[in-house]
Amino acid sequence: MGGDPGAGKSTLLLQVSTALGGDARVLYVSGEESLEQIADRARRLELAADDLTVASEVTVERVAELVQSEQPALVIVDSIQVMQVQTSESLPGSVTQVRESAAELVRLAKQTGVAVVLVGHVTKEGNLAGPKVLEHMIDCFMMLDAPPGSRYRTLRGLKNRFGAVNELGVFAMTDVGMKEVSNPSAIFLQRPKEMAPGSVVTVTWEGTRPLLVEIQALVDDVQGGYPRRVAVGLDAQRLAMHLAVLHRHCGLSLADQDVFANVVGGVRIGETGADLALLAAAMSSFKNRALPRDLVVFGELGLTGEVRPVPNGQDRLREAQKHGFTRAILPRANRPREAIAGIETHPVASLAQALGVINELPADP
């Protein structure tokens, strides 16, 4: 498990350790914090840690001895960057020590059948620190993301030899630790009462669940030099590509305009289902015309101007209807076979057709 400093890795794993304490023996090895610091955190989080075995060790050999004597079902090592193998003369945190320590712990897990969780540091680019071979050695790699200034955390699986990697966990950091967010869409849809141009809601697919997020765009005259294309939470290259599609197939040029796009709440969208919503928000800002508050837009955009289907279209519509949206613009191939009560659908086959539907919709007052 990786994550930025302060994201909550140790907090989340300590909560997991105490939650499993009554059902499975857990060994929590901390090389970065003292036993007193761990005890203080457990008391602050109001965790029952009586059944938890905690050790402050930095050598892999000592961890192996504890596994043999304590016979735990789960071992948590916090963190791999401070662990060292005594037979190596390299400094803790060096490439050699991280690689050798991880190799010994992986071998220990395979030989004993014990589940081992390693906490890893991240680089300033957000990647797992240490040699790249570390990611190949482990069976599962999870990243805990903490958007700046937000109390919400997302846990994503980037590799998993034992299952799918398309699961997403959303948590809120509180004064008593991490709390699961059962309805993530609600936290990203705190929209103002008076809608402004350049805002639209889309339904993205995260893991095995649909997630409603707001996409905002700002289109403004170029303030000198070349027009800027900036995207936060989206792929900036796809933004530039879609603007070219808009010009080529709809005759609308934004060559003399700066275009800024942002996903509200610090969410990162990695799928293509937000393509159509991104251009809808950009056109709303360009024309200074607010879109209806109850409108949701999703669909993939092709280079020939066609609107392509996205996976799980029915589930996306049901999620939007559940949150009170009454109108949806979606790919024609995703139109529901049977009408969904409470939501009016507008299936479209091309970008030009989608913009035509948007122009016919009443503007939000």
Number of C-alpha atoms within 10 A of each C-alpha: 23 23 22 20 11 9 21 18 21 21 19 16 19 22 20 12 25 22 17 16 19 14 10 15 18 27 25 23 22 23 19 17 15 14 15 9 11 19 14 12 17 19 13 12 17 13 17 15 18 9 17 19 18 18 19 17 22 23 16 21 18 14 21 15 11 18 20 12 9 13 15 19 17 21 25 20 29 26 22 27 25 21 26 27 22 14 9 12 10 14 14 19 19 15 17 18 24 25 21 19 26 24 16 16 22 19 13 19 18 12 9 13 12 17 16 19 22 20 22 26 20 17 13 9 7 13 15 22 20 21 13 12 12 19 16 11 13 18 12 17 22 18 22 20 21 22 15 10 8 11 13 23 21 17 19 20 19 15 18 14 10 8 10 12 17 15 14 15 16 18 21 16 18 11 10 15 19 21 15 13 16 10 10 18 18 13 13 18 15 12 13 8 7 9 17 19 23 25 29 27 30 26 24 24 24 18 15 12 15 21 19 22 27 23 26 25 26 21 24 16 13 15 11 9 7 11 16 18 16 18 19 17 16 22 17 15 11 15 21 16 13 20 19 19 21 21 14 14 15 15 11 13 13 20 15 16 18 18 24 18 25 20 21 19 19 18 18 16 17 13 14 20 26 25 23 27 27 31 24 26 26 27 26 25 22 19 11 14 20 21 27 21 22 17 22 26 27 29 32 19 26 17 13 11 20 20 27 23 20 21 12 14 21 15 14 24 28 16 17 25 20 12 13 13 20 19 21 21 24 29 28 17 15 20 18 13 7 7 10 13 9 13 19 16 21 17 20 23 18 21 26 17 17 22 19 12 14 19 14 8 13 11 15 15 11
